[in-house]
Amino acid sequence: MDARAVLVVNAGSSSLKLRVLGASEEPLVARDLGADADWQRGLESFLNDSPEPDAAGHRVVHGGDRFTGPVRIDAGVEHQLQELADLAPLHNPPAVRGIEALRELRASLPAIACFDTAFHSSLPNAASTYAVPAAWAERWQLRRFGFHGLSHAYCAARAAQLLDRPLVELRLVTAHLGAGASLAAVREGRSVDTTMGFTPLEGLVMATRSGSVDPGLVLWVQTHGGVDAAATEHALEHESGLLGISGRSADMRELLVAADGGHERSALAIEVYLHRLRASVAAMAAAMGGIDALAFTGGVGEGSTAIRVRACEGLEFLGLRVDGKRNATADDTDRVISPDGPTAVLLVHAREDLEIARQVRETLAG
């Protein structure tokens, strides 16, 4: 099937992003709906104002170990997605809600589920296995899944284009830095390591998520502080990260201004964020035996010239340096922002919609 116009349905925990992309990947229509909007009516209005799509692609955060690539949605797939809801309770239920809304409006429209975890299904056992009792892992599907896979996949492919080199020849660290944040080590086009794990809580310091903490700390707080599991999860998801350390904001832009104005806890939040980021970039490079390029993407990765510079400070031993002029003038154009040398630093604007549309077309082409 030749899907010329593809509807992309990106359901997040608090928004529904709708796009129709043409055959040349140009955006024909775009609309974002908030969490309080009536998604059914909003989607119907969007479809009425858009060219009729040939197919749809739905972003689904968690595919577990059942879905390691895009899949055409039918009743059986939809049922399995509902069963996976407890692995990503903030993200998978909205995705299913979006799937149901579109099915009621366009029952005959071919629909493809595209998974954030799928890109990381290539992780070697050494990178995906937790050192917990094997009986636990087998019973409860405990492993490192990784997330932001659609963004990492697009970023890696785009980085290869910017470098004018085949993707299969490159060792890339892709840095998706937004409200959620993760790194991926991409060798020969395949994810071989990443910072998020069984859930999106592991890894880097994020806007309101803690990132990796000692599990003993969590157990201590629950045992000695009387904090139950639900309250612990809420605190680690919504009250930690940049917000938790600074006590002021989860927005990196606000923290940079506050730190410049002498707010010590904002400055500390940024330093903790950068410390974890630098260490993790080096770890990703180690997983590949080296690095050819570091590519920044996501809201913070794209929007903060200061974070890009400071993230590379201390990583000169990997050949990572940012050209001040190129970095300062970076706008809405993907570009190389490092001096000429063996290791490149890149700016890539996140386009999950393009990756979803690509997967839709490849799946339907069979």
Secondary structure, DSSP 8 states (H G I E B T S, - for coil): ----SEEEEEE-SSEEEEEEE-TTS-EEEEEEEETTS-HHHHHHHHHHTS---SEEEEEES--TTT-SS-EE--HHHHHHHHHGGGGSTTTHHHHHHHHHHHHHH-TTS-EEEEETTGGGGG--HHHH--SS-HHHHHHHT-S-----HHHHHHHHHHHHHHHTS-GGG-EEEEEEESSSEEEEEEETTEEEEES--SSTTSSS--SS---S--HHHHHHHHHHH---HHHHHHHHHHS-HHHHHHSS-S-HHHHHHHHHTT-HHHHHHHHHHHHHHHHHHHHHHHHHTS-SEEEEEHHHHHH-HHHHHHHHTT-GGGT----HHHHHT--SS-EE-S-SSSSEEEE----HHHHHHHHHHHHHH-
